[in-house]
């Protein structure tokens, strides 16, 4: 295993009072997905392999670990934060691998930060050996005020709006934190107070901080796609199991050989779920409802479809239609096709068409060892 030389500490321990959510801000949802998950996804799409440390409220460590496992199994460390941001960052720094030489501190609330910005900060720290902050030029006119009176105009050419991640040589940032006696508004201020040099690289408009409900709505708009229509594909395969009853498409098939699986083996419903999750950009059924989750042991296909639809609708999508192709020797769908399509359409809340074929004796389906199901889904962005 290659030891990481870069680490990203993702601070997700804030209360988020101004957002008005029932949970800490990083665990509020954006298009049905926790803000922390969006932030982690952006970091994972950056170029440099890095140790990831999430600093979360003590009461939300399990939720943070579940999000990390969903995106990058065994690759995300989670630690409890402190009662201030500075103490939370210090907790994250204490969890770094000894091999780390460059550390980035990133706010989970900047959930849409492009991976290019993360790469830019890493490169700048490694090239300069100094602290690096991404920033945007200030475009508004800035005034100095005394109570309610404007008393002067500040030269905005000397000002920038600072973002995260902020990057530093690890040894220097450790020393700066060890010496810090006062609270600072960001890591660059703490680093500068210690005597460290800080340079600026260009920031990105999408790296804005989600603080208020207005910011959350802005983030939702940023995630919108141009056409508002997306397609997805799902595939599932299950072996026959003569010791199990057959559940397929959410229906019971008496006198038919069943399918093996952690749940009821309903490959048709599972493929529908994968297609819907794919279309909405929400991962796959294994990541969302894995075999390690005892809630889904023996669960029927309609349970998975309902859970999937909750995610899809929560992400701001409406299902247009689903098309399913079963590849199998048996069961034969003809006599129950209308019933099957009607049942699935009611479950999904949109038209579902089902077709079936064989593989002409080829492969495991041709040898009657199991079934394969391919599904496609069309979803549209809610307006």
ABEGO torsion letter per residue (X at the ends): XBBBABBBBBBAABAGAAAGBABBAAABBBGGBBAAAAAAAAAAABABBBBBBBBBBAAAAAAAAAAAAAABBGABBBBBBBABAAAAAAAAAAABBAABABBBBBBAABAABBAAAAAAAAAAAAAAGBBBBBBBBBABBBBBBBEABBAEBBBAAABBBBBOBBBBBAAAAAAAAAABABBBABAAAAAAAAGBBBBBBBBBAAABBBABAAAAAAAAAAABBAAGBBBBBBBBBBBBBAABBBBBGGBBBBGBBBBBEABAGBAAAAAAAAAAAAAAGAEBAAAABBAABAAABGBBAAAAAAAAAAAAAAAGBBBABBBBBBBBAOBBAAAAAAAAAAAAAAAAGBBBBBBBBBAGGBEAAAAGAEBBBBBBBBBBBBX
